[in-house]
């Protein structure tokens, strides 16, 4: 089964050193939660870095190697500090497991959201700690909003609720930054977990319950908790 764990936020300029630290914490969190889907070997663990052209290359999961990869990306002719710095890592684990992480962060764009997306393929029936994965992403990257979704959930949101790519969204699990969390209606049927910094994790529905996700999305949108960031953007979170 393919699922995505995502976080999005607005402009937040950061140095390559700060980004490398976030990436290291993210990889450590994924390794702890998904030992069968991430590289083993501790500090010697190696991901495959996907490039815009040419074959993938090995990249150690340590802060120094990550910093080098980010600096290399920033040295490219088409790089802009306004857009942010992109990094894409993949790993094929045990049978049926594959993990891909794509990030665009550290920039100050006025219209393009910054993001971190984990795409996870797991064997049918495998237990995946979806809420834990989104919680790690939220703690590390401090997004404006985030979700755990799959193709069925996203199709249902588009077809039944008018969701468009780029809109704030929640999936089976959702994350909302503090000002969004304050707008969550008390009557929403979702288990809530407050995270450090004031954001909230919402456990909305089990896999396969797309209708429940659509209902929660509509309730949150009506309450203003899923209002988009104003354009041009001038802040990382609502």
N, C-alpha and C positions, 0 to 999 in steps of 0.2 A: 504494500500500500504506500502511495506517495502522499506526503503531507508537507506543509510549509509552516515554519515558525518565523514570524516577521516582526520587525519593529521599524517605525518611521519617525522622523523628527525634522524640524526646520533648521535654519542656519545656525551652526555652532563651530566657529573656527577653532581648530586644534592643531598642535604641532605633531610632527611625525612620531615623536617620543611618546606623547600622550595616546595617540592612536595605537601604537605598538603595545602599550600597557593594556589597553582595552582588549585588543585582539588576543593577547596572551591569557587574560582572565576568561575570555569567552571560550577559548580552546580548552583551558583547564576545566571549566564547568561542563562542557560537552563531554569531555573524556570521563569525568566522574559519573555522569548520568548515562552515558552510552558507551560502555567499554567495548561492546561488540561491534560498534559502528565507527570507531575512531582509532587512530594509530596508537599502538602500544609502544612502550619503551621509555616512558617518562620524558626526561629532557631530550632524549635521542629520538623521540617520536617524530615521524616525518609525514607531512601532508604533501599532496601534489598541487603545485601552483599552476593555475590555468592562465595563459597569456593571451593577448589579443591576436597574436600570430605566432606560429611555431609550436613545438611540442610542450607539454607540461613539464615542469621541473620540480625536483624535491625541495621542500622547504621545512626546516626543523621548526618544531613548535616551541621555540624559545624567543625571548623578547629581542635579543640581538638580531636573529635571523629575520624576524618580522619587521624590525626597524629597517633593515637593509632592503627588504622587498618594498616597503612603503617609500623609502627614499628613491629607489630605482624607478618606481611609478611616477614620482614627482619630477624626475629628471627627463621624462619623455617630452617631446616637442609639443604635443597637443595637450599637456596637462595644464590645468588652471586651478589656482587656489580657491577660486569661487565655486567651482564645481565640486571639489572634494577629491579624496584619494580612494581609488578602487583597489580591491584585493579579492581574489576568488580562489578558494581552496577546495579540493575534493579528496575523498578517500573511499575506497571500496573495501568493506570489512568482510565479515563472515558471509555465508550464503544468503543472498537476498538483501544484504545491507549495503547502502551507499549514502554517503553524507556529502553535501555540497554547501559551502558557506560563501556568500557574496556580500560584500560590504562596500558602501560608498559613504565616506564620512570625513569630517574635518573641514568642510567647506562652508561657504556662506551664500548659497544660491537664493534668489528671490522667488523662484517658482518651482524648482525641482526639490522634492523631499530627499533628505539623506536617509539611508536605510541599511539594515542588516537583515539578511534573509538566509535561513537554514532550510534547505530542501532535503528531506530525509525519505529514503525508500527503505521499507522494512518488510520482512516476510509477513504474509497474511497470518493474523492471530498473534503476532509478537506484541508484547507489552511495551509501550513507549510512554515515558513520563512527560506527557505533553505540557502539563501545567508547570512542571519543574523546568523544562527547557525554556518556556517563555519567561519564567521568573528569573532565570540566569540572564537571559537577554536583557530584561528590564533593568536588573541591578547593574549590569556592566555598561550598557549603552544609554540608559536614561532616556528612552524614547518618549514621544508624545502619545503614541498609541501603538498597539501591537496585537497580533492574533495568531492562533493556530487554526489552520484551515486545510481543506483538500479541494480537489476539483469539484466534487459534488456540492460542497458548501458554497464555494464561490459562484458556481453556476446558479444555485438557488437564490443567492443574494442579488445577482444581476437580473435574473428573470422575474423574481417575485417581489423584490424590494427596491428596484431601481438603482442598485449600487453600481458605481463606476470606479474603474481603476484609479487609485490616487486618493479616493475619499477615505476619511477615517472609518475604521471598521473593527468589529469583533467577530471572531469565529467560534469554534467550539469552546475555546478558551480565549479570553481577551485581556489586554492590559490597557489601562487608562491613566494618564498622568494626573497629578493632584487636582488641578482645576476641572478636568473632565470627570474625575472620580467624584467630586463634590456634587455633580449634576445627576448622578445615577439615581433613578427613582427607588424609593424604599420597597416598592412592590415588585421590582424586577426579580424573577425567579432564577437566581444564580448564586452559587456559593461565592463568598467574597473573602479575599485575603489581602490585608494591607501589607505593602512592601516598604522597606526603608525609603524615606523621602516623601511619603504621602500618597504614592500611586496605589492602585488597587488591581489585583488579579481577579478576574471573573471566570468561574467555571460554569459555562453556559449550558453545554449539552454533551452527551456521549457521541462517539463516532456513529454516523448514520442518521442522526437526528437533525437533519438540515432544517426542518420546519421550525424547530425550537430556536435555532440560530437566527432565522429570519425574523421571528417574533421579537427576540431580544434586541436585534439590530434596529428594528422599527421603533421599539420603545425608547431605546437610547438616543436615536436620532431625534425623535419628537421632544425629548427632554433637553436637547442641546448638547449632550455629551459627545456627540460625533460631528459637531460643527467643524468645518475645515479651518485651517490656519488662514488668517487674512493674507491676501495677495496684493502687492508683493510682500513676501514674508519678512518679518523683522525679529523673529524670536524662534527658539527651538521647540517650545511647547506652548499650548494654548494659554 
